[in-house]
Amino acid sequence: MEPIKASEKQSLKQRVIEGMKQYIIDHELTSGDKLPAERAFTELFDVSRSVIREALSYLENIGILRIHQGQGAFINESNIEKLMDSFFFLWQINHKNIREVLGLRVIFECSAIDEIILQNNHQAIKKLKQTIETMEQSNDPEIWRQSDVDFHQQLLQSTQNELFIQMTNMITNYFFQVQHIELSAEETKQTMEEHYLIIEAIEAKDGLQAKEILTKHINQAKV
């Protein structure tokens, strides 16, 4: 028997990966559910155990599964952070235009404002105010910076849409990780004032005004 060529093995692996995904869907497996043992999959797909292990490893690497030695493979909770992290890494090394990230933030955070107003979410507004109070009371640049991040993440979390929150938090975190610009006292004061103006517009249910202020606020960031 001739040895299996690398291209053929890759094709087998891809077929098994897609087959495993379909198995998960067909059997309505969800977070925490355990997959069958490797032997069961070797019989199901008629491939060697090494191909099954490669397929399982791939699904673990992209976050679909978590594998515990001696226990088996389990379905992960929904989390797109690994996928987004890989995407941003490739984006960064290829062309890294930070203005593109700013554009995404404007789109998503404006959508969040609409959601806060639609839901009449007083709790979200209260938390937003608390982040600004923390900014005002602190002279520590790191605490101030984190409070700035918290303000924008709180906007996104107010949607209560888990997929939206995971994706947009990754974008916000990425932006603040690559931005280490020192702001003057006047600039920090302006940032807090704009945060307050955004909240006031939301409380007045003036989504258009809130989004205009937010868009200007984000686009004038130093990059």
Backbone bond lengths (Angstrom), bond angles and torsions (degrees), N, CA, C in turn:
res aa  C-N    CA-C-N  psi(-1)  N-CA   C-N-CA  omega(-1)  CA-C   N-CA-C  phi
1 M - - - 1.468 - - 1.532 109.54 -
2 E 1.335 116.39 132.10 1.459 120.88 179.06 1.521 110.21 -76.22
3 P 1.347 117.44 144.94 1.469 119.67 178.85 1.519 111.34 -65.28
4 I 1.318 115.20 150.48 1.467 120.19 179.74 1.522 109.13 -71.50
5 K 1.313 116.62 129.42 1.456 121.46 178.54 1.521 110.30 -69.49
6 A 1.331 115.46 155.37 1.474 120.38 -178.53 1.521 111.19 -59.27
7 S 1.339 116.29 -40.49 1.469 120.13 -179.33 1.517 111.62 -65.30
8 E 1.345 115.90 -36.76 1.463 120.39 179.52 1.528 110.14 -69.59
9 K 1.345 115.60 -39.60 1.467 119.96 179.32 1.524 110.08 -64.86
10 Q 1.345 116.12 -40.21 1.460 119.87 178.20 1.516 110.46 -62.95
11 S 1.329 116.41 -40.00 1.462 120.94 178.51 1.524 110.95 -64.07
12 L 1.338 116.78 -40.36 1.461 121.60 177.15 1.527 110.47 -62.97
13 K 1.324 115.12 -45.84 1.462 120.27 -179.86 1.523 110.82 -59.27
14 Q 1.338 117.27 -44.65 1.461 120.69 -179.25 1.518 111.02 -65.22
15 R 1.343 115.90 -38.25 1.474 119.63 178.53 1.517 110.43 -64.21
16 V 1.329 116.32 -40.34 1.468 120.23 179.86 1.530 110.36 -68.52
17 I 1.335 117.48 -40.97 1.465 120.91 178.75 1.529 110.12 -57.62
18 E 1.328 115.70 -48.67 1.469 119.06 -179.87 1.526 110.87 -66.04
19 G 1.343 115.68 -35.09 1.469 119.66 178.54 1.522 111.59 -66.19
20 M 1.336 116.54 -39.24 1.460 120.32 177.99 1.526 111.31 -65.90
21 K 1.326 116.29 -41.16 1.466 119.99 177.09 1.529 110.01 -59.46
22 Q 1.340 115.72 -44.64 1.458 119.43 -179.38 1.527 111.03 -66.44
23 Y 1.337 116.09 -35.64 1.470 120.34 177.29 1.525 109.84 -60.89
24 I 1.323 116.18 -43.94 1.470 121.17 179.95 1.521 110.69 -61.11
25 I 1.338 115.80 -43.12 1.468 120.41 179.62 1.528 111.04 -67.21
26 D 1.340 116.03 -48.25 1.469 120.73 -176.94 1.520 112.19 -61.67
27 H 1.326 117.21 -34.39 1.467 120.98 -178.03 1.529 111.99 -96.67
28 E 1.344 115.59 8.13 1.469 122.44 174.79 1.533 111.79 52.09
29 L 1.339 115.39 42.55 1.461 119.52 177.67 1.518 109.23 -75.35
30 T 1.311 115.69 146.96 1.461 120.51 -178.90 1.522 110.07 -138.58
31 S 1.319 117.02 -176.64 1.456 122.68 -175.14 1.532 112.14 -48.56
32 G 1.339 115.94 126.69 1.460 121.41 177.76 1.502 114.27 93.31
33 D 1.337 118.10 -16.71 1.468 120.58 179.55 1.523 110.56 -71.30
34 K 1.323 115.06 146.83 1.458 121.57 -177.89 1.525 111.04 -96.57
35 L 1.335 115.77 138.03 1.454 120.43 175.51 1.527 110.40 -81.05
36 P 1.323 117.56 160.59 1.467 120.14 175.61 1.521 111.35 -60.54
37 A 1.318 116.22 163.77 1.463 121.11 179.35 1.527 110.20 -67.26
38 E 1.321 115.91 160.64 1.471 120.93 -179.41 1.524 111.55 -54.67
39 R 1.333 116.66 -40.85 1.467 120.37 -177.86 1.525 111.23 -59.57
40 A 1.321 116.24 -39.49 1.465 119.64 179.79 1.525 110.59 -62.90
41 F 1.324 116.55 -38.35 1.463 119.95 179.69 1.533 111.53 -72.79
42 T 1.339 117.51 -33.51 1.470 118.75 177.49 1.523 110.20 -62.75
43 E 1.333 116.56 -37.21 1.469 120.72 178.33 1.525 110.97 -73.92
44 L 1.335 116.28 -38.48 1.457 120.25 -177.72 1.528 111.52 -65.70
45 F 1.345 115.99 -42.59 1.468 119.82 -175.88 1.527 113.50 -101.78
46 D 1.328 116.03 -4.19 1.463 121.65 178.28 1.533 111.44 56.35
47 V 1.310 115.27 51.07 1.467 121.55 177.70 1.524 108.60 -133.69
48 S 1.326 116.00 171.44 1.467 120.32 -179.86 1.524 110.92 -74.60
49 R 1.324 115.61 162.82 1.462 120.47 179.19 1.532 111.21 -65.29
50 S 1.333 117.12 -31.24 1.472 119.69 -179.80 1.533 110.69 -63.98
51 V 1.323 117.72 -37.16 1.463 121.02 177.91 1.530 109.90 -67.30
52 I 1.325 116.01 -40.79 1.469 120.61 178.21 1.528 109.77 -61.30
53 R 1.316 116.88 -43.67 1.461 120.67 -178.71 1.528 111.20 -65.83
54 E 1.319 116.97 -38.09 1.464 120.12 177.64 1.525 110.63 -64.38
55 A 1.320 115.73 -40.90 1.464 120.03 179.78 1.530 110.50 -66.13
56 L 1.324 116.43 -43.34 1.469 120.66 178.31 1.534 110.64 -63.16
57 S 1.322 116.19 -40.92 1.464 120.63 179.03 1.524 110.97 -62.60
58 Y 1.318 115.99 -41.00 1.471 120.23 177.94 1.520 110.82 -61.79
59 L 1.329 116.62 -46.39 1.468 120.78 -179.28 1.528 111.70 -65.60
60 E 1.338 115.58 -29.57 1.462 118.85 175.29 1.529 110.21 -71.62
61 N 1.316 117.17 -41.88 1.463 121.35 -177.54 1.526 112.43 -63.73
62 I 1.312 117.71 -32.48 1.468 119.62 179.98 1.532 111.74 -92.00
63 G 1.338 116.30 4.11 1.460 120.09 171.01 1.510 116.94 91.78
64 I 1.335 118.02 5.81 1.471 119.76 179.88 1.524 110.61 -77.67
65 L 1.320 116.08 -37.21 1.472 121.01 -177.95 1.522 111.07 -120.30
66 R 1.314 114.72 160.64 1.464 120.93 164.92 1.531 105.84 -128.16
67 I 1.320 116.00 132.62 1.465 121.19 -174.82 1.526 109.30 -112.06
68 H 1.335 115.04 126.02 1.463 121.26 177.62 1.526 108.49 -110.04
69 Q 1.318 115.57 122.59 1.460 120.51 -178.17 1.524 110.80 -55.91
70 G 1.310 115.41 126.53 1.455 121.10 178.37 1.520 114.63 82.22
71 Q 1.342 117.09 -7.66 1.464 120.39 -179.44 1.524 113.09 -113.48
72 G 1.328 116.29 -32.48 1.454 119.25 178.72 1.523 113.08 119.42
73 A 1.329 114.74 -168.27 1.473 121.84 -177.85 1.525 109.98 -107.23
74 F 1.327 115.88 137.32 1.461 122.14 -176.76 1.531 110.03 -127.65
75 I 1.329 116.08 149.96 1.458 120.95 177.61 1.519 109.69 -72.54
76 N 1.319 116.26 133.20 1.454 121.86 178.95 1.521 111.39 -81.21
77 E 1.335 115.44 163.30 1.451 120.16 169.53 1.524 108.85 -72.45
78 S 1.326 116.51 157.53 1.462 120.62 179.14 1.516 109.55 -63.01
79 N 1.317 115.48 123.39 1.458 120.50 178.05 1.527 108.67 -160.43
80 I 1.322 115.50 116.60 1.465 118.75 -176.69 1.527 111.99 -100.92
81 E 1.333 117.29 12.57 1.458 119.70 -176.06 1.528 112.22 -62.72
82 K 1.332 117.44 -40.55 1.467 119.71 179.38 1.519 110.67 -61.96
83 L 1.325 115.74 -44.25 1.458 120.62 -179.95 1.520 110.62 -62.50
84 M 1.332 116.73 -46.30 1.457 121.34 -178.87 1.527 110.70 -66.88
85 D 1.326 116.75 -37.19 1.452 120.44 179.79 1.524 110.71 -63.39
86 S 1.335 116.35 -42.53 1.464 120.62 177.78 1.525 110.50 -65.35
87 F 1.330 115.71 -40.79 1.464 120.14 179.57 1.528 110.66 -61.07
88 F 1.335 116.84 -47.62 1.458 120.10 -177.94 1.526 111.84 -67.40
89 F 1.331 117.18 -32.06 1.460 119.44 177.21 1.523 110.28 -64.72
90 L 1.328 116.24 -46.66 1.469 120.44 179.23 1.523 110.61 -64.63
91 W 1.333 115.65 -40.44 1.473 120.13 177.97 1.524 110.03 -61.73
92 Q 1.315 116.86 -41.22 1.457 121.52 -177.36 1.527 111.53 -65.11
93 I 1.324 117.53 -44.13 1.459 119.34 -176.05 1.525 112.30 -79.27
94 N 1.323 117.64 -14.47 1.459 119.93 -179.05 1.524 113.53 -91.57
95 H 1.345 117.88 -48.71 1.463 116.37 177.85 1.523 114.33 -147.72
96 K 1.293 119.58 -23.57 1.461 124.07 170.51 1.535 113.43 44.24
97 N 1.303 116.95 69.40 1.460 121.33 172.40 1.520 107.45 -101.67
98 I 1.344 116.68 101.57 1.457 121.06 -172.95 1.526 111.80 -62.71
99 R 1.334 116.70 -22.55 1.465 120.33 178.08 1.535 111.44 -63.57
100 E 1.315 116.69 -27.53 1.466 120.13 177.19 1.532 110.12 -66.59
101 V 1.332 116.29 -37.88 1.468 120.16 177.71 1.526 109.67 -66.45
102 L 1.328 116.53 -40.90 1.465 120.36 177.40 1.528 110.40 -59.62
103 G 1.333 116.51 -40.92 1.460 120.25 179.10 1.514 112.23 -62.20
104 L 1.344 116.14 -40.55 1.467 119.92 177.62 1.527 110.60 -64.98
105 R 1.324 116.20 -41.13 1.475 119.62 179.85 1.531 110.71 -61.14
106 V 1.312 116.73 -43.01 1.468 120.08 179.29 1.527 110.44 -59.01
107 I 1.321 116.58 -47.42 1.466 120.94 -178.73 1.523 111.29 -59.66
108 F 1.328 116.55 -49.78 1.463 120.61 -174.37 1.530 112.45 -72.42
109 E 1.334 116.72 -41.86 1.466 118.21 -177.32 1.526 111.60 -72.36
110 C 1.324 117.26 -30.33 1.470 119.51 173.78 1.529 110.32 -66.44
111 S 1.318 116.64 -38.07 1.465 120.34 176.29 1.523 110.60 -63.14
112 A 1.327 116.23 -38.32 1.462 120.36 178.81 1.524 111.42 -64.91
113 I 1.322 117.17 -38.17 1.465 120.73 177.41 1.529 110.31 -60.40
114 D 1.318 115.86 -45.09 1.468 119.90 177.48 1.526 110.82 -56.94
115 E 1.331 115.63 -40.11 1.472 120.80 -177.45 1.520 111.12 -68.83
116 I 1.342 117.67 -41.27 1.465 120.85 178.57 1.525 110.43 -60.04
117 I 1.327 115.64 -44.80 1.466 120.12 -179.01 1.525 110.51 -67.80
118 L 1.317 116.72 -42.09 1.469 120.93 -179.81 1.525 111.06 -61.71
119 Q 1.330 116.53 -41.94 1.463 121.30 -178.38 1.524 112.70 -82.54
120 N 1.347 116.21 -8.65 1.467 120.93 -174.87 1.526 109.29 51.96
121 N 1.335 114.68 51.17 1.465 122.74 -169.36 1.534 111.16 -84.40
122 H 1.328 116.16 87.14 1.463 121.43 -179.16 1.527 112.04 -66.41
123 Q 1.335 116.69 -32.71 1.457 120.97 -179.71 1.527 110.56 -64.73
124 A 1.319 116.21 -40.64 1.466 120.44 178.59 1.518 110.59 -63.71
125 I 1.330 116.43 -41.48 1.467 120.44 178.97 1.523 110.56 -63.42
126 K 1.329 116.31 -40.39 1.470 120.95 179.21 1.527 110.47 -61.13
127 K 1.318 117.56 -43.72 1.464 121.24 -179.02 1.528 110.66 -67.62
128 L 1.324 116.56 -35.62 1.458 119.94 178.04 1.529 110.48 -63.65
129 K 1.326 115.79 -41.46 1.465 120.31 178.49 1.526 110.92 -63.89
130 Q 1.323 116.66 -37.66 1.461 120.80 -179.07 1.529 111.36 -64.58
131 T 1.336 116.81 -36.03 1.467 119.04 179.53 1.532 110.61 -66.76
132 I 1.334 116.74 -36.37 1.464 119.60 179.00 1.524 110.19 -69.67
133 E 1.325 116.74 -38.98 1.465 120.32 177.95 1.527 110.57 -60.81
134 T 1.330 116.22 -38.77 1.465 120.31 177.23 1.523 110.56 -63.61
135 M 1.328 116.05 -40.92 1.464 120.66 177.93 1.529 110.72 -61.77
136 E 1.323 116.53 -43.24 1.465 121.66 -177.21 1.529 112.04 -66.42
137 Q 1.328 115.99 -35.57 1.462 120.68 -172.97 1.526 113.33 -86.31
138 S 1.324 117.27 -8.98 1.460 119.64 -174.77 1.523 111.88 -107.46
139 N 1.343 114.30 138.83 1.463 121.32 172.90 1.531 111.08 -103.76
140 D 1.336 114.81 1.03 1.459 120.28 -179.69 1.535 109.42 -85.38
141 P 1.325 118.61 118.92 1.467 121.20 -177.72 1.522 113.41 -57.20
142 E 1.341 117.11 -36.82 1.463 120.24 -178.85 1.525 111.43 -69.34
143 I 1.341 117.09 -41.51 1.468 120.39 177.67 1.525 109.63 -65.81
144 W 1.320 116.09 -41.31 1.467 121.09 178.86 1.527 110.06 -61.22
145 R 1.313 115.89 -45.34 1.457 121.51 -179.36 1.527 110.72 -62.56
146 Q 1.348 116.64 -44.78 1.456 120.07 -179.70 1.523 111.24 -64.88
147 S 1.331 116.51 -36.04 1.463 120.21 178.00 1.526 110.71 -65.81
148 D 1.328 115.98 -34.77 1.468 120.46 175.95 1.525 109.84 -63.88
149 V 1.338 116.35 -45.13 1.473 120.90 176.36 1.529 110.07 -60.05
150 D 1.355 115.94 -44.83 1.465 121.23 -177.98 1.531 111.50 -59.92
151 F 1.317 116.47 -38.41 1.467 120.19 -179.94 1.526 110.53 -58.78
152 H 1.319 115.60 -48.99 1.466 119.35 -176.89 1.530 111.72 -71.84
153 Q 1.330 116.57 -34.71 1.465 118.63 177.30 1.527 111.17 -69.84
154 Q 1.325 116.91 -34.28 1.454 119.95 178.21 1.528 110.93 -64.21
155 L 1.321 116.42 -36.53 1.467 119.96 174.22 1.529 109.96 -56.21
156 L 1.321 115.63 -46.91 1.460 121.00 -176.56 1.528 111.85 -69.59
157 Q 1.322 116.71 -39.49 1.466 120.78 -178.12 1.522 112.46 -68.72
158 S 1.317 115.90 -21.12 1.466 119.45 -178.85 1.525 112.25 -65.77
159 T 1.323 117.29 -16.70 1.472 119.81 179.00 1.522 111.81 -70.29
160 Q 1.352 116.01 -23.29 1.474 122.55 -178.29 1.530 111.68 58.78
161 N 1.327 115.45 24.60 1.468 122.00 176.17 1.526 106.81 -106.03
162 E 1.339 117.19 106.64 1.459 121.83 -170.17 1.525 112.33 -59.75
163 L 1.319 117.87 -42.73 1.462 120.55 -179.72 1.524 110.44 -64.86
164 F 1.314 116.15 -43.48 1.464 121.88 178.04 1.523 110.28 -60.70
165 I 1.333 116.58 -43.94 1.468 121.43 -178.05 1.524 110.98 -64.34
166 Q 1.327 117.64 -45.38 1.461 120.85 -179.62 1.519 111.12 -60.41
167 M 1.315 115.82 -45.67 1.461 120.09 -177.01 1.522 111.62 -67.90
168 T 1.324 116.40 -46.26 1.457 119.86 -175.40 1.522 112.54 -74.86
169 N 1.327 117.84 -33.10 1.467 120.27 175.64 1.521 110.58 -61.62
170 M 1.321 115.87 -37.70 1.463 120.48 178.86 1.519 109.96 -62.73
171 I 1.323 116.39 -41.67 1.466 121.01 179.99 1.529 110.15 -65.44
172 T 1.340 116.08 -45.95 1.466 120.17 179.74 1.526 110.90 -62.83
173 N 1.329 116.51 -45.90 1.459 120.25 179.74 1.522 111.42 -60.93
174 Y 1.326 115.54 -41.63 1.459 119.17 -179.12 1.524 110.12 -62.02
175 F 1.330 116.78 -44.80 1.459 120.23 -178.94 1.527 110.89 -59.36
176 F 1.313 117.27 -47.23 1.460 119.87 -176.89 1.526 112.33 -72.92
177 Q 1.332 117.64 -23.29 1.461 120.40 176.31 1.525 111.16 -69.86
178 V 1.329 116.51 -38.42 1.465 119.22 -177.20 1.518 112.24 -87.80
179 Q 1.349 117.05 -11.88 1.452 120.40 179.72 1.532 110.42 -99.70
180 H 1.299 117.00 116.82 1.468 121.49 178.46 1.527 109.42 -129.76
181 I 1.324 115.01 39.60 1.457 120.43 -179.23 1.528 110.10 -80.10
182 E 1.327 115.56 130.94 1.460 120.05 176.28 1.538 109.30 -80.30
183 L 1.326 116.31 131.21 1.457 121.08 179.43 1.523 110.40 -99.35
184 S 1.312 115.12 145.93 1.460 119.94 176.21 1.523 109.20 -75.73
185 A 1.327 116.38 169.16 1.467 120.61 178.29 1.519 110.43 -59.85
186 E 1.329 116.80 -38.48 1.454 121.56 179.65 1.529 111.12 -66.39
187 E 1.325 115.84 -38.42 1.468 120.48 -179.54 1.525 111.33 -70.76
188 T 1.331 117.60 -38.30 1.461 119.13 177.55 1.533 110.70 -66.15
189 K 1.326 116.06 -38.92 1.468 121.02 177.37 1.521 110.09 -62.35
190 Q 1.328 116.80 -42.85 1.455 121.05 179.99 1.526 111.00 -64.42
191 T 1.323 116.32 -39.49 1.470 121.04 179.06 1.527 110.46 -59.61
192 M 1.336 117.10 -47.33 1.462 120.80 179.95 1.529 111.27 -64.73
193 E 1.317 116.78 -40.23 1.467 120.10 179.16 1.521 110.82 -62.24
194 E 1.324 116.41 -40.78 1.467 120.15 178.75 1.523 110.89 -66.53
195 H 1.331 116.52 -37.54 1.471 119.88 175.63 1.533 109.93 -59.87
196 Y 1.325 116.19 -45.96 1.466 120.56 178.86 1.522 111.48 -61.39
197 L 1.331 116.88 -42.17 1.468 120.83 -179.66 1.530 111.40 -63.88
198 I 1.317 115.96 -36.69 1.470 120.32 177.25 1.526 109.97 -62.75
199 I 1.345 115.89 -45.72 1.464 120.16 -179.58 1.528 111.07 -64.84
200 E 1.328 116.54 -42.64 1.469 119.97 179.81 1.522 111.33 -60.29
201 A 1.320 116.67 -40.54 1.464 120.53 178.82 1.525 110.78 -67.13
202 I 1.337 116.34 -38.31 1.471 119.75 177.82 1.525 110.23 -64.39
203 E 1.343 116.51 -44.74 1.468 120.38 179.28 1.526 111.03 -61.39
204 A 1.335 116.29 -33.24 1.470 120.62 178.75 1.531 111.45 -82.39
205 K 1.342 115.75 1.70 1.466 123.06 -178.71 1.533 111.77 59.45
206 D 1.314 115.14 30.58 1.462 121.43 177.08 1.529 107.98 -99.80
207 G 1.323 115.38 80.72 1.455 120.72 -176.56 1.521 112.96 -61.73
208 L 1.325 116.00 -38.84 1.460 120.04 -179.06 1.527 110.74 -61.12
209 Q 1.337 116.81 -45.89 1.461 120.97 179.73 1.524 111.07 -65.08
210 A 1.338 116.01 -43.74 1.463 119.87 -179.68 1.525 110.57 -60.79
211 K 1.315 117.13 -40.99 1.468 120.76 -178.26 1.525 111.71 -72.54
212 E 1.316 117.08 -33.67 1.467 120.04 177.01 1.529 110.52 -64.44
213 I 1.338 115.89 -44.00 1.468 120.17 179.32 1.525 110.18 -65.32
214 L 1.333 115.99 -44.57 1.462 120.71 -179.43 1.527 110.88 -61.61
215 T 1.322 116.34 -44.78 1.470 120.52 -178.85 1.523 110.95 -60.86
216 K 1.325 116.89 -44.81 1.463 121.15 177.71 1.525 109.80 -63.52
217 H 1.335 115.73 -42.78 1.464 122.73 -178.41 1.525 110.84 -58.74
218 I 1.320 117.28 -45.77 1.456 121.13 -177.51 1.536 110.84 -74.20
219 N 1.316 116.73 -43.91 1.469 120.27 -175.42 1.518 114.48 -68.22
220 Q 1.336 116.15 -21.83 1.457 117.45 179.63 1.531 112.57 -89.81
221 A 1.341 116.09 6.37 1.470 120.15 177.66 1.524 110.13 -61.34
222 K 1.324 115.43 142.03 1.466 120.08 177.46 1.516 109.43 -69.49
223 V 1.329 116.93 129.65 1.472 120.86 178.43 1.528 110.07 -136.45
